[in-house]
Amino acid sequence: IASAIFWGVLKATVGIRVSEEDELMGLDIAEHGMEAYSGFVKDADVESSDTAAAASEFVNQ
C-alpha cells in the first residue's frame, strides 16, 4: 500500500517517464552520459524490412 501511494504521488508531481528523445537515444546515455555497450550501433530511425517482417510474424503468432 505504501509503495502504491509513493508511486502515485511521484507520478502526479514529477512524473515517472523519461522524455521520448531520451528513450530513443537510450537511457544509458541520458542517465549516465556513456554507452553501456560501446561499439554497438543503434539507429532508432532505420528499420530493415527483414526486421519488420520478423517482428510482425512474431506478433501475429
C-alpha distances in whole Angstrom, upper triangle without the diagonal:
4,5,5,6,9,10,11,13,14,15,17,19,20,19,18,21,25,28,30,33,31,29,33,34,32,29,31,33,31,29,31,35,36,36,35,37,41,43,41,42,39,41,38,41,43,42,45,46,45,42,41,43,41,38,39,40,37,35,37,37
4,5,5,6,9,10,11,12,14,15,17,18,18,17,20,23,27,29,32,29,28,32,33,31,27,29,32,29,27,29,33,34,35,33,36,39,42,40,41,39,40,37,40,43,42,45,46,46,42,42,44,42,39,40,42,38,36,39,39
4,5,5,6,8,10,10,12,14,15,16,15,14,17,20,23,26,28,26,25,28,30,27,24,26,28,26,24,26,29,31,31,30,33,36,38,36,37,35,36,34,37,39,39,41,43,42,39,38,40,39,35,37,38,35,33,36,36
4,5,5,6,9,10,10,12,14,16,14,13,16,20,23,25,28,26,24,28,29,27,24,27,29,27,25,28,31,32,32,31,34,37,39,37,38,35,36,33,36,38,38,41,42,42,38,37,39,38,34,35,37,34,32,34,35
4,6,5,6,9,10,11,12,14,14,13,17,20,23,26,28,27,26,29,31,29,26,28,30,27,25,28,31,33,34,33,36,39,41,39,40,37,38,35,37,40,40,43,44,44,41,40,42,41,37,38,40,37,35,37,38
4,5,5,6,9,10,11,12,12,11,15,18,21,24,26,24,24,27,28,26,23,25,27,24,22,25,28,30,31,30,33,36,38,36,37,35,36,33,36,38,38,42,43,43,39,39,41,40,36,38,40,37,35,38,38
4,5,5,6,8,10,11,9,8,12,15,18,20,23,21,20,24,25,23,20,23,25,22,20,23,26,28,28,27,30,33,36,34,34,32,32,30,32,35,35,38,39,40,36,35,38,36,33,34,36,33,31,34,35
4,5,5,6,9,10,9,10,13,16,19,21,24,23,22,25,27,25,23,25,27,24,23,26,29,31,31,30,33,36,39,36,36,34,34,31,33,36,36,39,40,41,37,36,39,38,34,35,37,34,32,35,36
4,5,5,6,9,9,10,14,17,19,22,24,23,23,26,27,26,23,26,27,24,22,26,28,31,31,31,34,37,39,37,37,35,35,32,34,37,38,41,43,43,39,39,41,40,36,37,40,37,35,38,39
4,5,5,6,6,7,10,13,16,19,21,19,19,23,24,22,19,22,23,20,18,22,24,27,28,27,31,33,36,34,34,31,32,29,31,34,35,38,40,40,37,36,39,38,34,35,38,35,33,36,37
4,6,6,4,5,8,12,14,17,19,18,18,21,23,21,19,22,23,20,19,22,25,27,28,27,30,33,35,33,33,30,30,27,29,32,32,36,37,38,34,33,36,35,32,33,35,33,30,33,35
4,6,6,9,11,14,16,19,21,20,20,24,25,24,22,25,26,22,22,25,27,30,31,31,34,36,38,36,36,33,33,30,31,34,35,39,40,41,37,36,39,38,34,35,38,36,33,36,38
4,6,9,12,14,15,19,21,20,20,24,25,24,21,24,25,21,20,23,25,28,30,30,33,35,37,36,35,32,33,30,32,35,36,39,41,42,38,37,40,40,36,37,40,38,35,38,40
4,7,9,11,12,16,17,16,17,20,21,20,18,21,21,17,16,20,22,25,26,26,30,31,34,32,32,29,29,27,29,32,33,37,39,39,36,35,38,38,34,35,38,36,34,37,39
4,6,8,10,13,16,14,15,18,19,18,16,19,20,16,16,19,21,24,25,25,28,30,32,30,30,27,27,24,26,29,30,34,35,36,33,32,35,34,31,32,35,32,30,33,35
4,7,10,13,15,13,13,16,18,16,14,17,18,15,14,17,20,22,22,22,25,27,30,27,27,25,25,22,25,28,28,32,33,34,30,30,33,32,28,29,32,30,28,31,32
4,7,9,11,10,9,13,14,13,11,15,16,13,13,16,18,20,20,20,23,25,27,25,24,21,21,19,21,24,24,28,30,31,27,26,29,29,25,27,29,27,25,29,30
4,6,8,6,6,10,11,10,8,12,12,9,10,14,15,17,17,18,20,22,24,22,22,19,19,16,19,22,23,26,29,29,26,25,29,28,25,27,30,28,26,29,31
4,5,5,6,9,10,11,10,13,13,10,12,15,15,18,18,19,21,23,24,22,21,18,17,15,16,20,21,25,27,29,25,25,28,28,25,26,30,28,26,29,32
4,5,5,6,8,10,10,14,13,11,14,17,17,18,18,19,21,22,23,21,19,16,15,12,13,16,18,22,24,25,22,21,25,25,22,23,26,25,23,27,29
4,5,5,6,8,10,13,11,9,12,15,14,16,16,18,19,20,21,19,17,14,13,11,12,15,17,21,24,25,22,22,26,26,23,25,28,27,26,29,31
4,5,5,6,6,9,8,6,9,12,11,13,13,15,17,18,19,17,16,13,13,12,14,17,19,22,25,26,23,23,27,26,23,26,29,27,26,29,31
4,6,5,6,9,10,8,10,13,14,14,13,14,16,18,19,17,16,12,12,10,13,16,17,20,23,23,20,20,23,23,20,22,25,23,22,26,28
4,5,8,11,10,10,13,15,14,15,13,15,16,17,17,15,13,10,9,6,9,12,13,17,20,21,17,18,21,21,18,21,24,22,21,25,27
4,7,9,7,7,11,12,11,11,10,12,13,14,15,13,11,9,9,8,10,13,15,19,22,22,19,20,24,23,21,24,26,25,25,28,30
4,5,6,6,9,10,10,10,8,9,11,13,14,12,12,9,10,10,13,15,16,20,23,23,19,20,24,23,21,23,26,24,24,27,29
4,5,5,6,8,9,9,9,9,12,14,16,14,15,13,14,13,17,19,20,23,26,26,23,23,27,25,23,26,28,26,25,29,30
4,6,5,5,7,6,6,6,9,11,14,13,14,12,15,15,18,20,21,24,27,27,24,25,28,27,24,28,30,27,27,31,32
4,6,5,4,5,6,8,11,11,14,13,13,12,14,14,17,19,21,24,27,28,24,26,29,28,26,29,31,29,29,33,34
4,6,6,8,9,11,14,15,17,16,16,15,16,15,18,20,22,26,29,29,26,27,30,29,27,29,32,30,30,33,35
4,6,8,10,11,14,16,19,18,18,17,19,18,21,24,25,28,31,31,28,29,32,31,28,31,34,31,31,34,36
4,6,8,9,13,13,17,16,18,17,19,19,22,25,26,29,32,32,29,30,34,32,30,33,35,33,33,36,37
4,7,10,12,12,15,15,16,16,18,18,21,23,25,28,31,32,29,30,33,32,30,33,36,34,33,37,38
4,7,9,8,12,12,13,14,16,17,20,22,24,26,30,29,27,28,32,30,29,32,34,32,32,36,37
4,5,6,9,9,10,11,14,15,18,19,21,23,26,26,23,25,28,27,25,29,31,29,29,33,34
4,6,9,9,11,12,15,16,20,21,22,24,27,26,23,25,28,26,25,28,30,27,28,32,32
4,6,6,9,10,14,16,19,19,20,21,25,24,21,24,26,24,23,27,28,26,27,31,31
4,5,8,11,14,16,19,19,21,22,26,25,22,25,28,26,25,29,30,29,30,33,34
4,6,9,13,16,18,17,19,20,23,22,20,23,26,24,24,28,29,28,29,33,33
4,6,10,13,15,15,16,17,20,19,17,20,22,21,20,24,25,24,25,29,29
4,7,10,12,11,13,14,18,17,15,18,21,20,19,23,24,24,25,28,29
4,6,9,9,10,13,16,16,14,16,19,18,17,20,22,21,22,25,27
4,6,6,8,11,14,15,13,14,18,18,17,19,22,21,22,25,27
4,6,8,11,14,15,12,13,17,17,15,17,20,20,20,23,25
4,7,10,13,15,13,13,16,17,16,18,21,21,21,23,26
4,7,10,12,10,10,14,15,14,16,19,19,20,22,24
4,7,8,7,7,10,11,11,13,15,16,16,19,21
4,5,5,6,9,10,11,12,14,15,17,18,20
4,5,5,6,8,10,10,12,14,15,16,18
4,5,5,6,9,10,11,12,14,15,17
4,5,5,6,9,10,10,12,14,16
4,6,5,6,8,10,11,12,14
4,5,5,6,9,10,11,13
4,6,5,6,9,10,11
4,5,5,6,9,10
4,5,5,6,9
4,6,5,6
4,6,6
4,6
4
